[in-house]
Amino acid sequence: MACFSVVCNTGFLSIPNKLEVHGGKSKSLGRYRGFCCRSLGYHKYCNFQHGLLWNNELRPLSNGKSGVFLKGFNNRCKSKQGLCCYNKIEPLTNANSANKQMHLGKKGSTKLRSLRKRFSLRLRPRLRLLTIRLKTVTIRSVLNGIGTFLRKNIRRVTLFSSISATLGLCYLFLKLTAVPSPKMVPYSELITSLRNESVTKVLLEEGSRRIYYNTNSRIDGVTHMSDEELTNVLGENMANKVTSDDGSRSDQALNTNVLKKLSVTQASTPDWQYSTRKIDHDEKFLLSLMREKGITYSSAPQSVLMSMRTTLITIISLWIPLLPLMWLLYRQLTAGNSPAKKRRPDNQSVGFDDVEGVDSAKLELMEIVLCLQGAINYNKLGAKLPRGVLLVGPPGTGKTLLARAVAGEAGVPFFTVSASEFVEMFVGRGAARIRDLFNMARKYSPSIIFIDELDAVGTKRGRSFNDERDQTLNQLLTEMDGFESDSKVIVVAATNRPEVLDSALCRPGRFSRKIVVGEPDEEGRRKILAVHLRGIPLEEDSNLICSLIASLTPGFVGADLANIVNEAALLAARRGGETVAREDVMEAIERAKFGINDKQLRPSTISKELGKMFPWMPSLMGKNNTRQDGLPGPLGYQALS
Ligand SMILES: Nc1ncnc2c1ncn2[C@@H]1O[C@H](COP(=O)(O)OP(=O)(O)OP(=O)(O)O)[C@@H](O)[C@H]1O
């Protein structure tokens, strides 16, 4: 157990208990001079010359006899001298000066103190945490963790383990088949050796220009002897020694050792001492010289093992620099598949109630929902479900929201994707993604595919050199054609630039239904605001606030209005309000209209704006917009100038 220790002038008390932090160093505590030190975590130690600080109170300790009377004091004890503790207190019988010094710190060395402090502050909590974690860790939990990791990353683990196994096998093979290589010498040296008649054997390698040869000279101090010669010499030597007398056992052992050593040296000696490269058109001369000197020569193909080694080394040395490139390629390809993986059937909680101000678009889409739900029997009259619906309109008018509402209302899986995700570096990847998407949608049919910003892939073909984009569009056209009539997969797409779309996309049978999602009128804005103010606590009536904002924000679209409501709530939170006040709303409008930098212009500009809109209201045009009766001004707004 971690202890908490107290040093007083009479002894050392070890208190296995928690103590709260009290003060800092060298604190003067009236007549009880002493100090209180911080220790690790919640375990502290304090020491005083005359007292112990506990629970923010300084309890005096009597001098001299403390050690005696504290002995054996148990839980919840209170000494005569006022020491209160909640656990056992044990006096240190051997309260020597060294201990005192260490704990009092004043006399202790600075180094020791800093070490102690460092240990207390850094190491101890970590050790404690580690022990706690180790206590909770069991072999079973570790095995479970490993199992889960393997299950989650099975493909990666398989890939990495097969790569590692292959590399390991290659290494093992190279290690086992490693033979000492002969010394490379220039061709002229071979000719000189041949002329000197020091060459014993020559081998001409077939299919290459390499020549191997042995001489009767030494390499690195090792005589090149054939195995037979060496064994004979040493065998003879050993036999002689064994038969000589009894005391020659040591000689026998010596010989055995020599034999062993020499055989090791033999093993590390190459079969061929030297190798060189043949000079072109010099074979005739070489052969005639060898014949003349009576030297044994032969030719042989490279051994299978050596050819395998060479091939392996070539492959490895070629592939190692290629690995980073392969890794990049792999990442690209896996990233190419990821959007299809992400597109899971996703049940939306957005409904048509959440989209306002775009009533005609809503009506059109509602019909499709009813068809998907089977409420309208369109088959009866031979009609077909529209395959594609194109939502056209300025940014922020709620096209995406409408599409999500369609999915939410129809209760079918909704696959959403941005067309820019199909634009790929590699030709064919975008098309593959489109194929994946439509396959998945068909699998979960009836379902809805929503392609946002369709213009990213749907622009007119043949305008640029980007073949990949054209291929992606072609695939999209093919997939939309390829729907079976009863597949019930509807493609909803949204764009801000319908004019750039390829005409093949917009022909009947593909995006046959075009729905314009325009800017909302005042009534529309009011309704949109009502949607966004649903969960916001307002100081005033919500209808009033909606009308106020709607009247002040002509040309604003749904996204702007949502932003104004959010800004107002943030401003209210900033000033610490419980509800959103009219002032917050007005400032939010001001920010949305004019930005937040130009503080100087704020009141006058907004006044002018209001004046333009309500010219018949003099209080807005004039400087003083507080009515004489003390009631709020037009639309209840007063705080503008
Ligand atoms: N008609 C609306 N009713 C309610 N909220 C709306 C409406 N239009 C927009 N919004 C709000 O604005 C946000 C953004 O709208 P959305 O993403 O649907 O716009 P968009 O038309 O798809 O824009 P873009 O063309 O830039 O993609 C929505 O999440 C919603 O909070």
The ligand as a MOL file (V3000), in Angstrom:
LIG
                    3D

  0  0  0     0  0            999 V3000
M  V30 BEGIN CTAB
M  V30 COUNTS 31 33 0 0 0
M  V30 BEGIN ATOM
M  V30 1 N -36.6010 24.1050 -47.6380 0
M  V30 2 C -35.9140 23.9430 -46.5200 0
M  V30 3 N -36.5660 23.6440 -45.3730 0
M  V30 4 C -35.8830 23.4870 -44.2280 0
M  V30 5 N -34.5530 23.5980 -44.1400 0
M  V30 6 C -33.8570 23.8760 -45.2400 0
M  V30 7 C -34.4970 24.0520 -46.4890 0
M  V30 8 N -33.5810 24.3330 -47.4060 0
M  V30 9 C -32.4020 24.3020 -46.7820 0
M  V30 10 N -32.5580 24.0300 -45.4960 0
M  V30 11 C -31.4710 23.9410 -44.5070 0
M  V30 12 O -30.2580 24.1720 -45.1700 0
M  V30 13 C -29.3920 23.0520 -45.0640 0
M  V30 14 C -28.6970 22.8320 -46.3750 0
M  V30 15 O -29.6340 22.4640 -47.3580 0
M  V30 16 P -29.2940 21.4550 -48.5440 0
M  V30 17 O -27.9990 20.7880 -48.3050 0
M  V30 18 O -30.4680 20.5920 -48.7400 0
M  V30 19 O -29.1170 22.4440 -49.7310 0
M  V30 20 P -28.8110 22.0950 -51.2440 0
M  V30 21 O -29.8500 22.7300 -52.0670 0
M  V30 22 O -28.6310 20.6550 -51.3870 0
M  V30 23 O -27.4570 22.8560 -51.4180 0
M  V30 24 P -26.3190 22.5240 -52.4870 0
M  V30 25 O -26.8920 22.7150 -53.8300 0
M  V30 26 O -25.2630 23.5120 -52.1830 0
M  V30 27 O -25.9220 21.1260 -52.2080 0
M  V30 28 C -30.2920 21.9170 -44.6810 0
M  V30 29 O -29.5940 20.9660 -43.9030 0
M  V30 30 C -31.3820 22.5750 -43.8970 0
M  V30 31 O -30.9980 22.7190 -42.5460 0
M  V30 END ATOM
M  V30 BEGIN BOND
M  V30 1 1 1 2
M  V30 2 1 2 3
M  V30 3 2 2 7
M  V30 4 2 3 4
M  V30 5 1 4 5
M  V30 6 2 5 6
M  V30 7 1 6 7
M  V30 8 1 6 10
M  V30 9 1 7 8
M  V30 10 2 8 9
M  V30 11 1 9 10
M  V30 12 1 10 11
M  V30 13 1 11 12
M  V30 14 1 11 30
M  V30 15 1 12 13
M  V30 16 1 13 14
M  V30 17 1 13 28
M  V30 18 1 14 15
M  V30 19 1 15 16
M  V30 20 2 16 17
M  V30 21 1 16 18
M  V30 22 1 16 19
M  V30 23 1 19 20
M  V30 24 2 20 21
M  V30 25 1 20 22
M  V30 26 1 20 23
M  V30 27 1 23 24
M  V30 28 2 24 25
M  V30 29 1 24 26
M  V30 30 1 24 27
M  V30 31 1 28 29
M  V30 32 1 28 30
M  V30 33 1 30 31
M  V30 END BOND
M  V30 END CTAB
M  END
